[in-house]
């Protein structure tokens, strides 16, 4: 039967083989038949276009009784099909150009979604490239199997067609796409620009919590959208109106913009105001917002010298992080950090470096060393106390110490001593398949350099 279908020379011939010999047709034959029908229709349309300059879709074939019989056979039996046949029927139906509202496509999509957890990677990719409406995309990006695995081929394909369909997507669907792209660090410019255009057009209708989800991929991938000159001022205007409605979302959006070296002055006036701080302190997420505000305040001091508005009250300053990041701890066994530590131990000795040192305003460093003018790595006991960075566990909170004072302390004896941060940049510190650091890591490096540290990347 497979050979007979594949050798058919017309739509009618394919339909006769399949509908007149039901006892000889198995589940695997249906996707072959649909695929062959697609090939024959394409050839037929190309021939018509050459003759009269126009082509027709599958509409005429849909009306044929034999095709309806074929569709009904698939609908009736698809619950018993194996995964491969289900996936290939859906893929072939999409390639054939059947409308999404047709009974066949709807049944195949429902059956595919019910089996997502049992599909292998190839099956998943084929399903995802066949579905493109809100309901289907929500199911796809909500699937744990899909979310936990990187589907780069599908994302590249989606970047091609998503701009044409973005206007019909809901904010929830777009937020799911943004979340997936950020999780897997997929720096796909066309896709990121589509999210940015969606934000530009609909931003005023969205609440802050949705906006933060759509903005996050830009900072995560250290990517300024092509429309940033329009988008960023638009986001500033929205935040001015909605800053107090969701303080945590507001500071998350600000952090994303800061990581991209954009500093919205008017919004800073609001988030550093007594009213905003009072509102934050009485909320259940007070500590996390204080951490973000402390880092934003540090970024203002280091990078936004023209800012003259209110700053965060020193009483509320805390370290952004007090120890190594959870992600770095979880991935430690996959990191080269252990090898570097052993190499340093053998080369310079444990008394000449600190590991996992947290430096104000709360950046965890891999290794901290001090080198004199002759290039010798010094034992920590020989480094003047005034030159050493404040410890995260010192009696005086390092977050309360002026960063400018820290810079002066580090540079006052710079002719004699140089603080060196040795960074082990593992693959999760970069965008996928790229040498571009993720936004949070890039901002950390900028700030450490501005604080007077010499960064050496490994």
N, C-alpha and C positions, 0 to 999 in steps of 0.2 A: 504493500500500500504506500509506503514511504516513497519508493521509486516512481510509482504511478503518479503520485501527486507532484513530485518534483519535475517530472517530464511533461506535465500538462502544458498546453500552449494557449489556453484561454481560461477566462474566469468560469465559464459554464462547465468546462471539462473538470476543473478542480471540484466544483460544487457537486457534480454528478458522482464522481468517485467517492466523495465523503458521505453524501446523503443517501445514495442507493446501496451502500454496502455497510450498514451500521454494525453488523456482527464482526467485520474485519477491521474496524477503526478503534484504536486504543487512545488513551489520554495523550500519548506523545505525538499522535498524528494531527491533533487539532492545531497546535501552534505552527506546525509545518504547513498546514493548509492555509492558515491566516497569513503567514509570511509569504507564501507563494501568491496568494491573492493580491497582496500588496505589491509584489514585484510586477505582476501582470498588469495591474491597474496603472502603475507608474509608466510602463512601456506604452500602454494604451493612451495615456494622457499626453505623453511626449509625441506620439504619432499624430494625435488630434491637433496639438499645438503647432506642429510643423505644417499641417494642412490649412487650418483656418485661424491660427493665432490664438486659440483659447484652449483651456484644459478644464476638465471636470473632476470633482472629488469622487468619493465612494458612494455618493447619494443614490445613483441609479442602481448600483449593486445591492444596496440595503433593501431596496424594494422587492428584490427577487425572492420568491418563496423558498428556493433552495438555500439561500443565504440565511433566511430566518430559521429554517430547520437546523442549519449548522449552529447558529447562535444558541438556539434552544437546547441542543444536545450538550453544548459546553456548559450552559447555565445549570442544566439538570444534574450533570455529573461532576462539576468542578470540586464539590466538597470531598470527592473521593480521589481527585487527581493528586499525584505526587507534587512536591514543591517545585521541581524543575518545570513541570508542565504548566502549573499555575502561572509562574513567573514569565515563562516564554509566551503563553497566551496573552497575558497583559501587555507585554512588550510588543508583540506582533500587532495587537489591536491598536496600540498607540501609534505604531509605525504606519498602520493601515489608514489612520486618520479618522477612526470612529469617534463620534462626539462623546464627551465625558458623561453626558446624561443618558446615553444609550444603556438599556438593561444589561447588555453583556459587559460593558466596561464597569458599570456600578457593581455587579456581582463579583467580577474578578478583583476589583479594588478592595471590596469588603473581605473577600477570602484572603487576599494578600496581607491586609492589615492584621487579620486574626492570627496569621502565621509568622509575623515579623520576628518573634522571639525564637523561631525554629529555623529561620533562613540562614544560609551561609553568606559570606561576604559577597560573592558574585551574584547570588540571588538578590540580595539587598540592593546592590548597585543598579541592577536591571529594573527592579520595581520602582526605585526612586526616580530613574530617568524616564519612566512612563507616566508618573503622576505629577500634576503641577497646579492643582487648585488648592484653595484654602484648607478644606477638610483633609485632603490627602497630605499636604505639606505639614499640617499640624500633627497628624498621625505619625508621619515620618520622623520629624524632629523631636517628638515626644517619646519615640521608641528608645528604650534603654540600649538595645543592640546598636542602633545607629549612633546614638549620642556618645557611646563609649568608644566607637571606632572611627578612624579618620577615613572619609570617603572622598579622596581628593579628585578622582575622576568625575564623580557626580557633581562636586562643588564647581569644578571648572566648567562642566556642561551647564550647570545652573546659572553661572555667571553670564552665559550667553543669552539665555531666555528670560531670566528674572527681570531685567529692566523693562521688558515689554509687558510683564504681568504684574509689576509691583503695585500699580494703582488699584488693582483689584484685591490685594492682600490686606488682611486685617493687621492692626498693630501687634496683636498677640502673635500672629504667624511670623511677622518680621522680627519680633523680639526673640522668638525661638531660633530663627536662622542666625541672628546676631550672636546669641549665646553659644551656638555650636561652633561658629567661625572663631569666636574668641577662645573657647576651650581648646581647640586644636591648633591655634595660632596660625590660621590660614590667611596669609597676606595676599588676598586676591583683589587687586585694585578695582576691577569692574564691579565685583560684588559689594565691596565696601562703599564705592561711590553710589551704588543703587540704594544702599541703606541711608547714606547721607542725603540723597535727593528725596527719599521718602520722609526723612526728618524735616527737611527744609519745607516741604509742602504741607506736612500735617502736624508739625511741632506744636503749634498753638492749640490744637485739639487734644493733645496728649497730656497725661499727668506726669509729674516728675519721675515717678517710679518706672514708667515705660521708657521715658527719654534716657534715663541712666543706662538701661539695658541696650538701647540702640547706639549710644555714644561709646560705651565701653570697648567695642572692638577696635575703634580708631586708636585709642591710647594703648591698648594691649598690643596691637601690631605696629605701634609707633608710626602711624600713617595719617597724614593730613589729607582729608578728602579733596578732590579737585575743586569742590565748591566751598572750601573752607572760608573764603573771604566773605561769602554770603551767610553760610551756616553758623559760624561762630557768633557774629553779632546777633543773629536771630535767637540763638540759644541764650545769650546774655539777656536779651529782652524778656524772654520767657522766664528765666530764673529770677529776674527782678520782680516779676509778678508772683511767682510761686515758691520763692525761697523758703518761706516759713511753713508751707503746707506739708512738706516732707523733708526735714533737715538732713536726714541721712542720705537721701537721694540727691539733695542739693550739693553736699560736699563730695559725693561720689562723682557727680558731673564736673564739678570744679577740679577735682583731682585729675580726671581724664584730660581736661583742657590744659592744666599745668604741665602734665607729662608731655604734651605737645607744644610746650613753650608759648601758650596763649594765656594771658592774665587779664581776666575781666574785672576791671577796677571797680565799677559800680556795685557789682555783686559782692566783692570783697568787703565793701563798706557795710553791707547788710550782714554777712555771716560773722564779722568781727564785732558787730554791734552788741551792746548789753542785752537788748531784747531777744536777739537770736540766741545768745549764750544762755540766758535764763531759761528760754524754752527748751534748749538742749539738755541742760542740767537736770531738768525734771522728767526727762524721758527715759525709757528703759534701755536705750542705746547710747546713753550719755558717754560712756568710756570710749567706744569706737569713734564717735563723732569728735571727741576731744583729741584722739590720736590723729585723725585726719586734719583737723584744724591746726594742730601743732605742726604737722608737716607742711601744710599750706603756708603757715606763718613763716616757717624756716625758708621755704621756697621764695616767698616775697622778699625776705631779707637778702637772699643770695642772688636772685635773678631779676627782681623787679625793683630796681633802684629808684625809679621815678615815682613809685607809689608813696603817697603822703597821707593816706587815710588811716583809720583806726587799725590797731593790731590786736592780736590775741593777748589777753591779760596774762602775765607770767604765772599767775596762780593756777591757771588751767593748762599750762604746757606740760605735756608728758611725752615720753619716747613713742615714736610710731611703732617700733618693735623692740622688745626687750630680749629677744633671743633669736636663734636662726629660724627662718621661715619654715612653716609646716611642710610646704612642698619640697623644700631642700632637704629637710630631715627625712621625709618619706622616700625621696629619691637618692638618699646618700649611698646606698649600695650600688647604684648605677653611675655614680659620679667618680671623676678622677681626683676628687679632693683628698681621699685617703692616700693615694699614691704621692700627691704633692706634699702632704704632711710628712710622710715617711722620708721623702727626698730632703725636705728642709731639716728634719731631725738629724739626718746623717751629715748634711752639708754644713749647717750652721749651729746645730744644737737646739734643744728645746728652750733654753734660756734666752734665745735671741728672737723669738717671735711669739705672738699671741694668735690663737685660732678662735674663730667665731666671736670676735670682739664686736660689740655693738657701739657704734660711734654716734654722737649727737648729729642730727636730730632723731636718730633711731634706725640707722642703717647697719645691718649685720654684714661684717666683712669676713672673708675667708681667712686671710692671714695678714697680720700687721707687723711690719718690721721697721727698724730705724737704721739708716745708713749715713756714715759720716762723709766728709769731703773726699776722702781717699777711696771711697767705695766699699768700705768695710762694714759688714753687718754687725751692729753693736748689741751686746747683751742688754736686756732691759734695765739691769741694775746700773748701767753707765749712762742711761738717758736721763737728763735733768727732768725732775718731776713737773716743772712748769711746761715742758714741751710735750709731755705725754697727754694723749687724749683722755678726757674724763671717762671713768668707767661707768657702765650702766648701773652698777651696784654701789657706787660711791655714796657717801652720806649726803652730799649736796646733789640734788637732781640735775643731771647734765642737761635735761630739757629746759631747765630754768636759767642756765648759763647762756648769756648772749652768744649767738653764733659768731658775731663779729669779734668778740673776745677770744673765741676759740681760734679763729683765723690768725689773730695777732699773736696768740701764744705759740701757734705752730710755726709762724714765719719769723718770729723775733730772732730765733737762733738758726734760721734756715741756712746760713752760711756754714754752720757747723754740722747740722743734723737735718736729714730729710726723711719724713714719714712716708713709708711705702705700703700701699694696699695691694696685695697680690690676689687677684680675682680669678677663680676657676669658673669660667663660663661654660656650663654644660648645655646640652642641646635644648633643654626647656627654658633656657634664658634667651633663646633666639626664636624668631618667627620660623615657621616650618619651612625647611629646605631653603634657608636664607642665612645671610651673615648679619642681618639686622636685629639688634637687641630689642626685646619687648620694651614697651614704654616705661614701666616701673624701673627696670634695670638701667635703662638709658638715663633716666632722671637721677637715679642714685649716683651713677658715675659722674654726671655733670656736677652734682652738689659736692661730692667728695673732692673733686678737682678744685672747685671754688673754695673749699675749706682748707686747701693747701696740701692735700695728699697727692702723692705721685702714684698713679694707677698703672699696674702691670697686668695685662690680660694673659691668661694661660688657656 
